[in-house]
Amino acid sequence: MASKLYVGSLSYGVDDNKLKELFAEFGTVVSAQVIVDRDSNQSKGFGFVEMKTEDEAKAAIKALNGKDVDGRSIVVNEARPKAEHASGSYSRRSF
């Protein structure tokens, strides 16, 4: 079963392909996506990688969490579902 990982503290030079290459050494990468701002198309400094198996994901976490990539110490851990606001939706205030 596939395992999804959160990858944080990425330099702005890391793109989807570089992220995939980084994790490919630890197994089959099902998907790799750097999250970008929809207006500027600039990286937000984090992304998600889906590994084919849980064992591959654990190996990637062990090897890559804290590793220096392009001058930044990256954070790699299991992705957690997005937390919802208590009412089940998000609201934006107008000022």
C-alpha positions in Angstrom: 0.0 0.0 0.0 1.3 3.5 -0.9 2.5 5.8 1.8 2.4 9.6 1.5 5.2 11.8 2.9 5.4 15.4 3.7 8.6 17.1 2.7 9.3 20.6 4.2 11.9 23.3 4.2 12.6 22.8 0.5 14.7 25.4 -1.3 12.9 27.3 -4.0 15.1 25.6 -6.6 13.6 22.1 -5.9 11.0 21.1 -8.5 8.8 18.0 -8.9 11.5 16.1 -10.9 14.3 16.9 -8.4 12.0 15.8 -5.5 11.3 12.5 -7.3 15.0 11.9 -8.0 15.8 12.5 -4.4 13.3 9.8 -3.2 13.8 7.3 -6.1 16.9 5.9 -4.4 14.7 4.4 -1.7 12.1 2.8 -3.9 9.3 3.4 -6.3 8.0 7.0 -6.3 4.3 6.9 -7.2 4.1 10.8 -7.2 6.2 13.8 -6.2 4.8 17.3 -6.1 6.2 20.6 -4.9 3.3 22.9 -3.8 3.4 26.2 -5.6 1.6 29.5 -5.2 -1.2 29.6 -7.8 -0.6 33.3 -8.5 3.2 33.5 -8.7 3.9 29.8 -9.5 6.7 30.0 -6.9 7.4 27.1 -4.6 5.9 27.4 -1.1 8.9 25.4 0.2 7.1 22.1 0.8 5.7 19.2 -1.1 4.4 15.6 -1.0 5.9 12.3 -2.1 4.0 9.1 -2.4 6.1 5.9 -2.1 4.8 2.6 -3.3 5.3 0.8 0.0 5.3 1.7 3.7 8.8 0.2 4.0 10.2 2.4 1.2 8.6 5.4 2.9 10.2 4.6 6.2 13.6 4.1 4.6 13.2 7.5 2.9 12.2 9.2 6.2 15.2 7.6 8.0 17.7 8.6 5.3 16.4 12.1 4.3 14.9 13.7 7.4 17.4 16.4 8.3 19.5 16.0 5.1 21.0 19.0 3.5 19.4 19.6 0.0 20.5 22.8 -1.8 21.7 24.3 1.4 18.6 23.6 3.5 18.0 20.9 6.0 14.8 19.2 4.8 12.0 17.8 7.0 10.5 14.4 5.9 7.7 12.7 7.8 4.4 10.9 7.2 1.8 13.2 5.7 -1.1 13.9 8.0 -4.6 14.7 6.8 -5.4 18.4 6.7 -6.9 19.6 10.0 -10.4 21.1 9.6 -11.8 24.1 11.4 -14.1 23.2 14.3 -17.2 24.0 12.2 -15.9 21.9 9.4 -15.0 24.8 7.2 -12.6 27.6 7.0 -13.5 31.2 7.1 -11.7 34.4 6.0 -12.2 37.6 7.8 -12.5 40.9 5.9 -10.8 43.9 7.4 
